[in-house]
Amino acid sequence: MPKPAIWRFARGTQADNHSLPEVFASVHVPDSGAPWLRRFLAFVGPGYMVSVGYMDPGNWATDLQGGAQFGYTLLAVILLSNFMAIMLQSLSARLGIATGHDLAQACRDHFPPALNIVLWLACELAIIACDLAEVIGTAIALQLLFGIPLLAGALISVMDAFIVLFLMNRGFRYLEAFVIGLLSVIALCFMVQVAVASPPLASVLRGFLPSSAIVTDSRMLYIAIGIVGATVMPHNLYLHSSIVQTRAYARTPVGRREAICWATWDSSLALMLALFINAAILIVAATAFHTTGHQDVAEIEDAYRLLSPVLGVGIASTLFAVALLAAGTNSTVTGTLAGQIIMEGFLRLHIPSWARRLLTRGLAIVPIVIVTALYGNRGVGQLLMFSQVILSMQLPFAVIPLVMFVSDRRKMGEFVISTPMAVLAWLVSAVILLLNGKLLFDTVF
């Protein structure tokens, strides 16, 4: 007789071995004789769901601080981290399609149980840190738009679990359409704000060139690493390796190779949208605050209050808050899926998404309650920034296993990455490790 409990361990059946078995291979893919555009559109979706994590409220905090304090200088960091994200996400999609396992399942099969527990705990910590940023961002947006107190807004954000449940029951394509719709809202809001801000083009272009000050200035380095941590999200690597398997492509060498190609295009184009939005946040902050004597702007609420007066357009602040609400809602949707994938992959433990959501959200709300009680809204802003540094510290726990697996011919077969790509991937991993080590050293000493 099956256990009536919410928690359920997998029995090792074929369905249980699939990542997200309820939507595995559920999206139709036209056959090879169909026009290339139809085939490409069949694969469009996972990349945009992954891109959500690259423009969540945590990015807003780091981009706002970076733009207000240092002008356009940190645009180079956004550009670099975006290229790193494009490469890592393409490797994640390759792993999922080539092996039929997501990153969590691959770790479980390769590493000893003790190490898997460590990796799982690191992933859970990253998701809680990410969820913390999403809760804060959503709560702040609700407060700015409707005057709802932060704690009430945080509790309202729990409702996103029911959005995920409803859309997943309708079909995975509905969930993707919901996410892409909110991404379109965010992009439109910032297109208007950049046009209103009218930043000097020459200064913006110079900002995309690397500067030695980024490494030598400890304050700038702290925000730079926060940008890397907010951009390259650890749980996104697990998420992407799973949701690419929702496509019903032929599980043959030819079918997998085509799927890897289309999935890479999908994620690369989606992450270019994320690059625009992240750069737009920093550019608007640099134009509105850095050059007008408001370099001390560090909180999202401050940016909201100052945008309209400084730019001279009343709708600027409203657009800012609407985009923030859309970003927070989107991020919670993908965070729910990532948590489910990680728990099922590492532990073979199935838990309903509503229960998983409430558990993660509860753990994220606790520090918000404590910090709000002790330090008020200002403390919540600092907590948001700190959550991004935590995410950056968790990156090696996801990046190193990913690069190790896609470089292993025994696991990947003919889909193993080339030697130059492997060298580049390990170089990116080394840069992440060095930056994190530098930040930890500066923080402690």
C-alpha positions, 0 to 999 in steps of 0.5 A: 500500500503506498504511503499517504505522506506528502514526501515520496521516494522514487522506486527506480522506474523508468518514469522516475528516472526522467527529470520532471517526469510529468512534463518529460517529452511533452512538447511536440517537435516537428519532424526533420522535413518541416521548415527550420523556423517551425523546428526552432520555435518548437525549442524556444522557451527553456532559454527564456525560462532560464534567462529569468534568473539573470534579471531577477530582483537580486540583479536590480540591487547590484546593478543599481548600486553599481550604476549609482556609485561607479557610473558605467564602469561595471557594464564590462562586468555585466557583459563578461558575466553574460558571456560566461552565462551563455557558455555555461547554459549551453553546456547545461543544455548539452548535458541534459540532451546528450545524457538524458539526465539533469545535472543533479541526477548526473551528480547523484550517479557520479559522486559518493553519497556524502559528497552528494549531500554536500552538493545538495545542501549547497544548492538548497542554500543557493535557492533559499538565497535566490528566493530571498531576493525574489521575496524582497523584490516582490514585496518592495514592488507591491509596497511601491505600487499599492502601499502594502507593507513589506511583510504582507507583501512577502506573504502574498508572494507565496501565491505564486505556487498556485500559479505554477500548479495551474500552468503546469497542469495546463501544459508546459507551453503555458508556463513558458508563455506566462514567463515570456509574457512577463519578460516582454513587460520588463523589456518594454518598461526598460526600453522606455526608461533608457529612452527617457534617460538619454545616456551619453552613447560614448560613455556607455560604450566605454563602460563595456571596456574592462577597467583595472579599477574593478579589481583594485577597488575593493568596494567596486569588486564587492559589487562586481562579484555580486553582479556575477553571482546575480547573473550566473545563477547556480540553480539555473544550471540544474534547471536548464539541464532538465527543462530542455528534456520537455521537448519530444525530439528523437532520442537518437544521435541525429535527434540529440545533435539537432536538439543541442543546436536549437537549444543553444540558439534558444538560450543564447538569444534569450540571454542577450535579452537578459544582457539588455535588461541588466545593462539598462538597469545600470545605465538608467542608474548611472545616468539618473543618479551617478551624474546628478549627485545621488551616488549614495542610492543603494536601495530599490525604494530610493531609486523608485522615489528619485527616478521620476523627479530626476528624469523629469517624467512622471511615469518613470517610477511606475514603470520601474516598479511594474518591471520589478513586480514582473521580475519577482513573479517570474523568478519565483516560478522558475525557482519553484521548478529548480527546487523540485529538480534539485530535490528529486535529482539528488535525493530521488525525493518527490514533493508536491510543488506547492509544498516545496514552494511553501517550504522554501518561501518559509525559510526565505521569509524568516530572515526578512522578518528578523531584519525588518524588526531589527533594522527596518526597510534599510536592512532589507536592502542590505540583506538583498545585496548579501543574498547575491554574494551568497549566490556567487559563493555557491557557483563553484558547487554547480559549475565544476561538476557541470564542466567535469561531466561535459568534458568526460567522453565516457559520459557524453560520448560523441557529444563531449565538448572539444578540447578548446571549449573544455579549456575555456570552460575550466578557465571560466570556472577558475575566474569564478573561484578566484573572484569568490576567494578574493571577496571572501578574503576581503570580507574576513580580513 
